[in-house]
Amino acid sequence: MSGNFQELVKRGFIAQVTNTQADKAINNEKLVFYLGLDPTADSLHIGHILPLMLAAHLQKMGHRPIILLGGSTGLIGDPSEKAKERPLLSKDQVEKNVLAIKKQVGKLLDFSGKNKAQIINNADWLSSYRLIDFLRDVGKHFTINEMLGRESIKKRLTDRKQGISFTEFSYMMLQAADYLELYQKYNCQLQIGGTDQWGNIIAGVDLIKKKLNKTAHGLVVPLLTRSDGKKFGKTEEGAIWLDPDKTSPYKMYQYWLNAADEEAIAFLKLFTFLSLEEIEEIARQAKKNPTKRLAQKRLACEFVEMIHGSQELSAVVGACQFLFGEEKNNISQKEMDCLCSAVPQKEIAKGALKGGLLIEEAIVLSGLADSKKEARRLLNQGGIYLNNRRCQIDDNLTKEDFISDKAALLRAGKKRYSLLILK
């Protein structure tokens, strides 16, 4: 096995594939393939990104992607990997989510050129299906025995309290109808997705075989978990969203920066477009200098730039330099915005700085100490830093301490911060 498919294997994208013909098709043909995304939220999170990264790599290999947004299936809800039925969304909410996700997909795929990506909404055909026609054209090709054997259905049936509604039970047929439609209209021969979609993908492959006597392919990416056992893409605060209003670029950067050493190299293969040779070199350098976290920094930089652009990345890096030990003489507004998303802030009036403000008073004002007595104790222990310089007991906070006349950073110990904003 060699060529494009082998590169996907080396990168770690392949969990399961429907048949041996799929790897030959990826190596030797220019395929139309599709990835389905149900608009159940108004943003994707990084748990959605792995199949999208596979789509981007396939496109770079010359294949043409279709992103199928579930304007209709999103109204139903996929039971796969769900312990209970999700609340039904309104049509207006689904349409709003579709528009938001379209913009995010555009950051990963190329919508120009010979094999330009295309976004399609399955409401274009599913919403016009008549029930009797659907049952005759699609439903008759599914047996209840076969559907009950799918893992996503079996899990729900074993839970007497939750069970599964006929609405969600029908989801598999709807997704299979999508694949049939795309095969007939666009000659789409490959569907990709997460491992939770395996049963639904197989259903579509089987339907195409039964209806058209044609061979279609399916490929799923692995389910990722963190080395600490936590679910990939989640923190204590929740999911890492692509929408900067939900997750700041700074927090996204920190998420990747906190990857374990053994994870970082694997994630570079999956979540960046760096060549395998370049990643191998990064791995060698990281092994020589483990304390520098070279792989994590490159991973964080590549991903944030891909999603939010070079200006946001520059602001995040500048904010990190300010927070973690480097002295700065100026700070941009974007860096300031990043800092405000990362640490608590307190406003301070310029008038309060006339003649200098005792550092112990500034510490109390910042919220790092509840009293002057506690502030003095921290100062005497050498645990207070102003703009990364250790403070002395008799220091004053002055206007000159505010970088670019905007902000001064107080720190207690290694991890407690407060950003003083000059007003």
Steps between C-alpha positions, in 0.01 A plus 500: 500500500648833395407850391232731634319237706822397670566862599154517659582181692835642616330816620252295702179586313376148424297309759280291268440477127219314327705300249843464341381681189480825697878532543551429128244765409667758727840419346404475132184702440371852551199441722207710605451438872279641769496577870172563677465757777176540692449863609407424861696807624600835355869407504722201445740398776835326467333164556352550149831591339661159441270392212523855361880475505471169315278675245761775459781248449292306246434824314872577489544152345269604215163368620194726511316551831132554559403623844143394558326711762201330657232763461247216518679233704593767753128529571491128585819433700752219463477239780863391448705526821213679677374359830166675465296677238601857434243781507369583153628829357276750325536551125620857558774380738616230258518754216699738720739219594546402133615853411747514790654160420538589131739781596711275723532224239641760260808533720604140435393424144573666165192630319685588179689303236429178311402294802336781695297407804124529492252549782158343455198488728306172514181699550520551122365147450393352833254780575311428178479123551144368544471243778352224281763557232780490758374174650474343154828634358720472811321328785435174315877442473543496880406212727414558864740217593785678322424836660470353848845347454666841464699590811350848535149352509588207729645733765183702521270197504672360808407812698137453604465854630624670182432258215490650152222678315396407147628846400860421593461137392436626145820709493705216349267481199514876449881502498503203261263693272749790507782277377277358224403851387861619491612185318236545231532876457874561557655152454605517866667166577646553849349608830724590794414564864571416862486147641153572638381528138619155391155339514337788313772496234466125449125550461563744214754271331251213520213711365705603195586136436136390531351784296766551232722190524798736537791495745542797732756542776510612861785606725499610862758674716591375850341616823764706680552506873758694699785325680342602831178322405302818436284533192683664211400861438358555848630683808353551845328807354350311204571458131767691305290678237618650172284806559727756674201633694460156659869410541765770472800439272714520815312212667519298181877557488536392863298184438753378241793628704394276787514182292721225640829439320382173345175662382655807340675314217188293424291819498744672264436221251123528534432870553756677280610491137868467586673226304581174677871573447470838674307343787772235540758779528289680761478172693879463495555856623231462768669186629832686529338798677198364691461804726450736205173328395585556134238261364221651713590856400511416131169315527333789680636755251400301192146434621421850627632654178294256291177584685545865600773637271853634543402825674314318777788256537747788534281656770475171689877446490557859617256455787672175602838673502357767727339246733782250521817685572607734220517874556316709240530870420175524308178312454257502208125519532467140375750382762303696757179325390674164534620584850149606601367163381767320703517666842275701736512879463459797731468859389708774663456874452798708389436735794570217745859484375596862572811487714498121469273238653647278771553155351317337792194714420525402133509132599180536702337698218595225254325234706819297557478569875206574728690740726816708521628261763468207261656709221802581719540132586508412130751778433726389784493146361612631160182371338371814323603599148419813300541451123712193586737693728505403868357773723650634822305606809561872443418508126241731353275445198534794259366595158833396349427139601210486258621363168390717208298697757256209505570225747721371778517133594515394864578141587495314832708185491508310172138490389288776659468804274319831495509748215473864608334708228578872499192719466 
